[in-house]
């Protein structure tokens, strides 16, 4: 895996989300630092974000450093960080297939071995409105609980992990799984993996070397398309 400082790694991750069709004009990623968290400004174009677009935000969602405004849903990040000291990176995006799953009222559930890392009981936050105040941010944080992934009904997804690499891999895996789940239900409404299969396979696969393998694959694949030119 390429070694980057924390700011470059954040900018790379934002561009990766856009290159993998997880972001459009919306979506945001953050990473915890000692006195708050780094994210990118609301005005920044996701596909061309640079280090100049990054900002430092405090635990109340207020700008501490930088020239742009925090994202409108900054409280999604601040309240999860406040509740979950184990979380060091967060992403929020409006996934195509995961949105279909959530608004259709289908319980999201792994349907292939690699996506078992998502867990078998993925929660769904029922309010589709923007997470634009601290109260909604706290509701989202409590709904996420100890999970790595949360669906926002008719809205989007939250992934939370120990690193930027983790939240990117979780996000991509969820979109892959959501598409597969849609088609699996069309063929067999009751098709699913068993609880013990999801638990055992997920635990075996969610390891640093596998996370690194996935992240490196997506990074190298998009690098060939010039995704990271001009990031500094």
C-alpha positions as CSV (number, residue, x, y, z in Angstrom):
1,X,0.0,0.0,0.0
2,X,1.3,3.5,-0.8
3,X,2.3,5.4,2.3
4,X,0.8,8.9,2.5
5,X,0.6,11.5,5.3
6,X,-2.9,11.8,6.8
7,X,-4.0,14.8,4.7
8,X,-2.9,13.3,1.4
9,X,-4.5,10.0,2.4
10,X,-7.8,11.8,3.0
11,X,-7.7,13.6,-0.3
12,X,-6.8,10.3,-2.1
13,X,-9.8,8.6,-0.4
14,X,-12.2,11.3,-1.4
15,X,-11.1,11.0,-5.0
16,X,-11.4,7.2,-4.8
17,X,-15.0,7.4,-3.6
18,X,-15.8,9.6,-6.7
19,X,-13.9,7.4,-9.1
20,X,-15.7,4.3,-7.8
21,X,-19.1,5.9,-8.4
22,X,-19.9,6.2,-4.7
23,X,-19.8,10.1,-4.8
24,X,-21.2,12.6,-7.2
25,X,-21.5,16.2,-6.1
26,X,-22.4,14.9,-2.6
27,X,-20.7,12.7,0.0
28,X,-18.0,13.3,2.5
29,X,-15.2,11.5,4.3
30,X,-13.4,12.4,7.6
31,X,-10.6,11.2,9.7
32,X,-10.0,11.7,13.4
33,X,-7.0,13.8,14.6
34,X,-6.0,14.8,18.0
35,X,-8.1,18.0,18.3
36,X,-11.0,17.2,16.0
37,X,-11.3,15.7,12.6
38,X,-10.2,16.5,9.1
39,X,-12.7,16.5,6.2
40,X,-13.2,18.4,3.0
41,X,-15.1,21.6,2.5
42,X,-18.7,21.7,1.3
43,X,-17.7,23.6,-1.8
44,X,-15.0,21.2,-3.0
45,X,-15.6,19.1,-6.1
46,X,-15.1,15.5,-5.0
47,X,-13.4,14.3,-8.1
48,X,-10.7,17.0,-8.0
49,X,-10.3,17.6,-4.3
50,X,-6.8,18.8,-3.3
51,X,-5.1,19.4,0.0
52,X,-6.2,23.0,-0.1
53,X,-9.8,21.9,0.1
54,X,-9.3,20.1,3.5
55,X,-10.5,21.6,6.7
56,X,-10.2,20.9,10.4
57,X,-13.4,20.7,12.4
58,X,-13.9,20.5,16.2
59,X,-16.1,18.0,18.1
60,X,-19.1,20.4,17.8
61,X,-18.9,20.5,14.0
62,X,-17.4,24.0,14.0
63,X,-14.6,25.1,11.6
64,X,-11.2,25.4,13.3
65,X,-8.9,25.7,10.3
66,X,-9.4,26.1,6.5
67,X,-11.0,28.3,4.0
68,X,-14.2,26.4,3.2
69,X,-17.4,25.6,5.1
70,X,-17.9,22.2,6.7
71,X,-20.3,19.8,4.9
72,X,-24.0,20.4,5.7
73,X,-24.1,17.0,7.4
74,X,-21.0,17.6,9.5
75,X,-22.9,16.5,12.6
76,X,-23.1,13.0,11.3
77,X,-19.3,12.9,11.8
78,X,-19.0,14.8,15.0
79,X,-21.6,12.8,16.9
80,X,-20.3,9.4,15.8
81,X,-16.8,10.4,16.8
82,X,-18.2,11.6,20.2
83,X,-20.0,8.3,20.8
84,X,-17.5,6.0,19.3
85,X,-13.9,6.6,20.5
86,X,-12.9,3.4,18.5
87,X,-13.9,5.0,15.2
88,X,-11.1,6.9,13.4
89,X,-12.7,7.4,10.0
90,X,-16.2,8.0,8.7
91,X,-17.7,8.2,5.2
92,X,-21.2,9.2,4.1
93,X,-22.3,8.6,0.5
94,X,-25.5,8.2,-1.6
95,X,-25.1,4.8,-3.0
96,X,-27.3,3.7,-6.0
97,X,-28.0,0.1,-5.1
98,X,-27.9,0.5,-1.3
99,X,-30.5,3.3,-1.6
100,X,-32.8,0.9,-3.6
101,X,-32.5,-1.7,-0.8
102,X,-33.2,0.8,2.0
103,X,-36.3,2.5,0.4
104,X,-37.7,-0.9,-0.6
105,X,-37.7,-1.9,3.0
106,X,-35.5,-4.9,2.4
107,X,-33.2,-5.8,5.3
108,X,-29.6,-5.4,4.0
109,X,-27.8,-8.7,4.4
110,X,-24.6,-10.2,2.9
111,X,-25.2,-12.6,0.0
112,X,-21.6,-13.4,-0.9
113,X,-18.6,-14.5,1.1
114,X,-16.5,-11.4,0.6
115,X,-19.3,-9.1,1.8
116,X,-19.8,-11.0,5.0
117,X,-17.4,-8.5,6.5
118,X,-20.4,-6.1,6.6
119,X,-22.0,-8.1,9.3
120,X,-25.4,-9.8,9.3
121,X,-27.5,-7.2,11.2
122,X,-26.9,-3.9,9.3
123,X,-29.1,-1.2,11.0
124,X,-31.3,1.2,9.1
125,X,-32.0,4.8,10.2
126,X,-35.6,5.5,9.2
127,X,-35.6,9.3,8.7
128,X,-34.6,10.1,5.1
129,X,-33.9,13.8,5.9
130,X,-30.5,15.5,5.9
131,X,-28.4,15.0,9.0
132,X,-28.1,18.8,9.4
133,X,-28.2,19.3,13.1
134,X,-26.6,17.8,16.2
135,X,-29.8,16.1,17.4
136,X,-30.1,14.1,14.2
137,X,-26.4,13.4,14.3
138,X,-26.8,11.8,17.8
139,X,-29.7,9.7,16.5
140,X,-27.6,8.4,13.7
141,X,-24.7,7.7,16.0
142,X,-26.9,5.7,18.3
143,X,-28.6,3.8,15.4
144,X,-25.1,2.9,14.1
145,X,-24.3,1.5,17.6
146,X,-21.2,-0.7,17.4
147,X,-21.7,-1.6,13.8
148,X,-19.4,-0.7,10.9
149,X,-22.2,0.1,8.4
150,X,-25.5,2.0,8.7
151,X,-28.2,2.6,6.0
152,X,-30.2,5.8,5.9
153,X,-33.6,5.0,4.4
154,X,-34.0,6.7,1.0
155,X,-30.9,8.7,1.7
156,X,-27.6,7.0,1.8
157,X,-25.0,5.1,3.8
158,X,-22.6,5.7,6.7
159,X,-19.4,3.6,7.0
160,X,-17.3,3.8,10.2
161,X,-13.9,2.2,10.7
162,X,-10.5,2.3,12.2
163,X,-9.0,3.9,9.0
164,X,-9.8,5.6,5.8
165,X,-9.0,2.4,4.0
166,X,-11.6,0.5,6.0
167,X,-14.4,3.0,5.3
168,X,-13.6,2.9,1.5
169,X,-13.6,-0.9,1.4
170,X,-16.8,-1.1,3.4
171,X,-18.6,1.3,1.2
172,X,-17.6,-0.4,-2.0
173,X,-18.5,-3.9,-0.6
174,X,-21.9,-2.6,0.5
175,X,-22.7,-1.3,-3.0
176,X,-21.5,-4.7,-4.5
177,X,-23.6,-6.6,-2.0
178,X,-26.7,-4.4,-2.5
179,X,-26.7,-5.0,-6.2
180,X,-26.3,-8.7,-5.7
181,X,-29.0,-8.8,-3.1
182,X,-31.5,-7.1,-5.4
183,X,-30.9,-9.7,-8.1
184,X,-30.8,-12.6,-5.7
185,X,-34.3,-11.7,-4.3
186,X,-35.6,-11.5,-7.9
187,X,-34.6,-15.1,-8.4
188,X,-35.4,-16.4,-4.9
189,X,-37.0,-14.2,-2.3
190,X,-35.7,-16.4,0.5
191,X,-32.1,-16.7,-0.8
192,X,-29.6,-15.8,1.9
193,X,-26.5,-16.9,3.8
194,X,-27.0,-18.3,7.3
195,X,-26.1,-16.4,10.4
196,X,-23.2,-18.6,11.4
197,X,-21.8,-18.5,7.9
198,X,-21.8,-14.7,7.9
199,X,-20.3,-14.5,11.3
200,X,-17.4,-16.9,10.7
201,X,-16.6,-15.9,7.2
202,X,-16.8,-12.2,8.0
203,X,-14.4,-12.5,11.0
204,X,-12.0,-14.5,8.9
205,X,-11.9,-12.0,6.0
206,X,-11.9,-8.7,7.9
207,X,-8.1,-8.6,8.5
208,X,-5.5,-5.9,7.8
209,X,-4.0,-7.8,4.9
210,X,-7.3,-8.2,3.1
211,X,-8.3,-4.6,3.7
212,X,-5.0,-3.5,2.3
213,X,-5.4,-5.9,-0.7
214,X,-8.8,-4.4,-1.6
215,X,-7.8,-0.8,-1.1
216,X,-4.6,-1.3,-3.2
217,X,-6.7,-2.9,-6.0
218,X,-9.0,0.1,-6.2
219,X,-6.2,2.6,-5.9
220,X,-4.0,1.0,-8.6
221,X,-7.0,0.5,-10.9
222,X,-8.1,4.2,-10.7
223,X,-4.5,5.5,-10.8
224,X,-4.2,4.3,-14.4
225,X,-7.0,6.7,-15.2
226,X,-5.2,9.7,-13.8
227,X,-7.5,10.0,-10.8
228,X,-4.8,11.5,-8.5
229,X,-3.1,14.0,-10.8
230,X,-2.8,17.4,-9.1
231,X,-3.9,16.3,-5.7
232,X,-1.2,18.2,-3.9
